[in-house]
Amino acid sequence: MTMWNTEGTRRGVVQAAALCAALLLPTWGFAQAAYPTKPVKVVVGYAAGGAVDAVARTIGQALSASLGQAFIVENKPGAGTNIAVKSVIAAEADGHTLLMAANALAANMALYQPAPFDAERDLVPVSLVGRVPVVLAANAQTPYANVAALLRAAKDKPGSISFASPGNGSTPHMALELFERTAGIQLQHVPYRGGSPAITDVIGGQVPLIAVNALEVQPHVKSGKLRVLAVLSPNRSAIFPDAPTMAESGFPGFEASVWYGLVAPAATPKAVVTKLHAEVQKALQTKEVRERMTQVGGEVIPGSSEMFAALIKAERQRYEKLVREANIQPD
C-alpha cells in the first residue's frame, strides 16, 4: 500500500502541482492579455447616421486606438432591433462581437410576446456609455410656444392634438405616453418607421408635434423649422441650452433619455469583459469622446458593469408596466 506520509513525497506532490500551475497560468494569462486578437464587430440595430450609430463609432474609434485592433460598426436594422440583438446572442462568446444597445434592449422584452430574448440571461453588460435626452418639439408655425401652451390646448380638446414618434414602442413614444399620464392629458400618437420620416411630416405640417432624440432635431431647430418645447433630461441640453427641461416646465422629477451601452454574449470570459469595461471607462474620460457625445446632444455616464445591469433590469420593469397599462403594440 502506498502511503502519503513522508516529507519527500509531500514535497514532490507540491512541486508537481506548482509546476502544472506554472505551465498553465502563462498560457491563460497570455490568452486574456492578447485580446483582441482580430477586428471586433460592434453591431448596431439601427441605420447608419443616427444617434446610436454615432455613439458606437465614437467608442469604436477610441477602443481601436487603445487596443490596437479595428472596431467595426455593423448596422443591422429591423424588427425593432431584435435582429441585431439575436445575432449577437448567437455569436461566438469571445469578445469579438459586441452590441451597442439602447433602451429597446429592455423595452422589447415587454413589447414582443413571446419575448424574443432575455437580455439578463442571454447577454452580459460590459459598460454603460451615456445618454441623449428625448425632446418634445413642435412645428415652428404652431401656437405651442411652450409646454404650458400645449397643456392648455390639450385639456381644452382632449385627443385632438397628435404627436409623431419614430415608432410604436420606441423610447420617444414611451416617454410621451408617460408624460400624458403624468400631465393628465390625452394626445394622439402617430407612429413612423424612424425619426427622419416623422420629422419630415412635422416640418411639412402634417403633424404638429414630435418626440424624438435630441440629435435628430438639432439641424431643424437651428434652421427655425422646429421649436423645442422641452428636453426630457434632468438638466438642460448642451445643444439646446435655451430649452427648458420638463422639470422646469412644471413636472419635477420627470425624465426620459435614450441610454447607450455595450453588451456581449453571456458566455464571454469575465476577464475579457473586465478588460473591455476598463477600456471603455478610460475612453469616457477623454476629451475627444466627451466632446463627441456633447455634439450629439448627450453626456457620458461612467460606472460599473453592475450599475448597467441594474439599469437594464429597472428599465425592463418600467416598460413592462407601461406597455401593459397603455396597451402598446410593436410596429
HUUR-V755584 format. One record per helix or strand of 2 or more residues. SS is the DSSP state (2 for helix, 1 for strand). FROM is the first residue (numbers start at 1). LEN is the number of residues. If there is no record, write none. Layout:
ss | from | len
SS | FROM | LEN
SS | FROM | LEN
This chain:
ss | from | len
2 | 7 | 28
1 | 40 | 5
2 | 51 | 17
1 | 71 | 5
2 | 79 | 11
1 | 97 | 5
2 | 104 | 8
2 | 119 | 4
1 | 123 | 17
2 | 147 | 10
1 | 162 | 4
2 | 171 | 13
1 | 188 | 4
2 | 195 | 10
1 | 209 | 5
2 | 214 | 9
1 | 226 | 6
1 | 257 | 9
2 | 270 | 15
2 | 287 | 9
1 | 298 | 3
2 | 305 | 22
